[in-house]
Amino acid sequence: MLDLYYWTTPNGHKITMFLEEAALPYRLIPVNISIGDQFKPEFLAIAPNNRIPALVDHEPADGGAPLPLFESGAILLYLAEKTGRFIPADLRGRAEVLQWLFWQMAGLGPMLGQNHHFKQYAPEVIPYAIQRYVNETNRLYGVLDRRLADRPFVAGADYSIADMAAYPWIVPHERQGQHLNDFPHLKRWFETIAARPGTVRAYEKARSVNTAPTVNEAARKILFGQTAAALAPAGKGSAS
């Protein structure tokens, strides 16, 4: 059995997409990041970076104690290796998937996350920041569009964890200031994945978990601007 510590963010969707595609049994444990669940000691014991998702595998392949994991890319890779699915076994195919998985983790996710922040959540409008990250989002969309010009999926002929990693970050394309019609190959890929039954089930689950996705002022204070003090034990401040 797998325990998935989850909230309805792009990084959270990556893992439910895999689990639904692979039809793996799992228990979904909501971590409501808008009210501070990510700072609870029991969650930090699994995810020391206080970010979702996190996973606990109660039946790891070595037969040992339950294995906790954090970081969505690491979790996707672990699940792919555990099941032997959604990552090629051959050297070159595996290398393709890993390159694009890390591209998402290092580029697409962080840059689009900054786009979301400065366009949607920043307390003041900073035109330079908005333009910077909207433009970078557009560039990254272009990279993905060119990649998909001659192949059905990011790493080649087969659906993989590289696609699962990237897709949830494209879902809010309108809020990112992007138009899918400008990227025809990306649009075809996006629509193909959106129609997959595993994707449909994953997003249905998200809607049932988070029925009030609006970020209010109290949630903003929790989500943004945290320092080391948020992780300090009770009665102690951050290290100086």
N, C-alpha and C positions, 0 to 999 in steps of 0.2 A: 504494500500500500504506500502511496505517496501523499504527503501533506503539502499542499500548495498555499503559501502565505501570499495573499493576492489583493490587489486593488485594480480598479478599472482604468489603468493607464496604458499607453502603448507597450511599455515593458511588461506589464502584467498580461496583456493580450497575447504576447508572443508564446507564453507558456501554456495558456489554455488552448491556443490553436494547436500546439504540438500534442497535448494530452488528448484532445478531442480527435485529432487525425489518427493517432495511434490507438485510440480506444483503450487507454490505460486507466485502471481504477485509481481514483484520487479523491482526497477530501479537500475541499476548498475552504480555507480559513481566511475570511475577510480581515484586512488590515486597513482600517479607514484612516488614510493619511491626512484627511482634513480635520480630524479631531485629535491627532497625535498618537494613534496606536503604534506608529513606527518607532516610538521612543520607549515603549514598554520594555522592561528588562528581559522578559521571556522572548520577545522578538529580537532584541539586540544580541541575545545569545546565539541566534541563528544567523542574523544579518547584521554584522557589526557596523556597516555603513548606513544603517537606518533607512534603507531603501527597499521597496518591493521590486520584484518578487523574491521570495526565498522558497526553498524546497527542502523537505526532509524525506529521504528514501528509507523506509523501514525494512526494506529487503534488498540491501546492496549486494552486488555480485560476489563480494568477498565473504559474505555470510556473517559479517561483524555487526557492531552496534549501528543504530540508525545514523545515516550520513546526512549532515546538513550542508546545503549549498546556497550561496548568494551570488548575485550578478546574473542577469538574464542570459547573456551570451554563454557563460559557463554552464548554466542550467540546460540550455538547448543542446550544447555539445554533449553534456553528460547523458541526457535522455537519448540522444541519437546513438551514442555508443552503447548505452544499456540495451536498447531495443534493436540495434542494427538497422535503423530506418532513417530516412531523410538525410543521409550523408553517404557518399559513395565509399566503397571499400578500396578502390584502386587509388594509387598515389596521386595521380594528376587530378582526378575528380574530387578527391578529398581536399586537395590544395585549393581548387577553385572555390569550393564551399567556404573554407576557412578564411580565405582572403575577403570574400564579400560579407561574411559574418562579422569580421573585425572592422571592415569598412563601415558597416552600420553602427557598430558599437563606438567607434572612434570618431566618426564623422556625421553620418546622417542623424543619429539620435541626439547627440549633444548640440549640433547646430540648429536642428528643428526645435529642440527644447528651448533654446534661447529665443528663437522666433516666437514660440508660444508665449514665453515670459514677457518679452518687451511689447508684443502686440496686444496681449490679452490681460496681463496681470500687473504690470509695473504700475506703481502709484502715480507716476508722472510720465508724460509722453516725451520720449527721447528720440527725435527723428533720425539721428545718425544710427542709433542702435537698431531701430526698426528696419531702416534701409539696409544696414549691414547684414542682418540675419535673413531678411526676405530675399535679398540678392544671393546669399550663400545657399539658401534653400533652393532657389531657382537653379543655381549651378549644379547642385547635387541631384536634383531631378533630371537635369540634362545628362549627367553621368549615367544615371540609371536608365534613362531612355535610350541612350546610345548602346549601352550594354545589352538591352533587350531587343535591339533591332534585328538580330539574326538568331535568336534562341527563345524558346518559350518561357524559360525561367532564368533566374539570375545566374545560376551556376551551370546552366546547360539545358539538357532535355528533360530533366526530372525535377520535380518539386522538392525543395530541401529546406533545411533550417535557415539558410541565407534568405529565402523568400519569407519565411515566418518572421524573421527578425525585422525585415524592412517594411513589410506590408502595413503593420499598425501605425507606423509613423507617416504613411501617406494618407491614411483615412481622413485626418482633419485638414486636407489640402486647401479647402476654401478658407479656413481660418489662418492658414499659413500664407495667404495671398497668392496662391497658385491656381492655374487652370489646367486640368488634365488634357483638354483638347490641344494644348500646346505641346504635349508629349504623347504622341499616338502610340508608341510602343509600350510606354509605361502605362497608359490608359488600358490597353488590351490586357496586359499582365494583371493590373489592378482588378479589373472586372472579372477576370478568370479566377483569381484567388477569392474574391468576395463571394463568388457563387459556389465555392467548395462547401460541402456539408459540414466539414469540421470547422471552417471559419464561421459559418452561420450559427452553429451551436455555441461556439466560444463567445460570440457577441451577444447572443441571446442570454447566456449566463451572466455576462457583464451587466446587462440591463436589469436583471433580477437582483443583482447584488447591490448596485448603486442606483437608487431611485431618485436621488437628489444631487446630480453632478455639479450644480452651480457652486462656484467658490465664493464664499462670502468673506467679509472682512476678518472675522475670527479665524477662518481657515487660512487666509493669507498670512496672518501672523505666525501660524504654525508651519506653513509650507515654505516660506521664504525668509531668508535672513538668519537662519539658525547658526549658532556658533558651537564650539566644543562644549560650552556650558550645558547645552541640552542633553548631552550624553554623560554628564558627570554624575557620580553617585549622589544620593540625597545628602544634603548638607555640605557638599563640596562644590567649589567652582571649577572652572577650567584651569589647566596648568598655565603658569605664567612663564 
